[in-house]
Amino acid sequence: MRQLLLLLTLNIFAFSNSIVISKNFHANFTQVVTNPKNKIISYSGKIYLLESSKLKWKYEKPTKKDVCTDGDNLTVVNHDLEQVSKYNLTDGFNLIAILKSAKHHDKNLYLAKYLGKQYTIQVDKENRLQAVAYFDDLDNKVQILFTKIKYEKTPLKTVICTYPKDYDLIEG
């Protein structure tokens, strides 16, 4: 879960580092987490980004969960547990800083070092983001693959976490 929290503070926009990223996009994603004993768990769903800071990960498999952030606050809605968790973010995965520090390595690969971690970034032939891979704080290998990316504005209501009033609320 910690790597998920880090990923949720994405702050994306277009900049001149050769890697093309729009401040508005939506895509399908697959997140594969492999622990040190080679046990694999795979998550999939959709990601929505609006205006570089409003982000929603809509997990569809293996569990239904929505994770929303505005860059400062994080809301996790676990529909299976009927539970909502809210957090203030202080440090997190800052993709923009990672991409700014990325150096071209080979063909469609970039390498970046950020807050002591090494990231591998894969782009397509137009230098648009396709995947990010790194090791989290628990030595899990995390790979996030983006497919069917559309660079267009998402309606605001799409990136807001909504939930029934009777869900349990945990504030951290």
Secondary structure, DSSP 8 states (H G I E B T S, - for coil): -HHHHHHTT------SSS-B--SSEEEEEEEEEE-TT--EEEEEEEEEEETTTEEEEEEEESS-EEEEE-SSEEEEEETTTTEEEEEE-SS---HHHHHHT-EEEETTEEEEEETTEEEEEEE-TT-BEEEEEEE-TTS-EEEEEEEEEE-S---GGGGS----TTSEEEE-
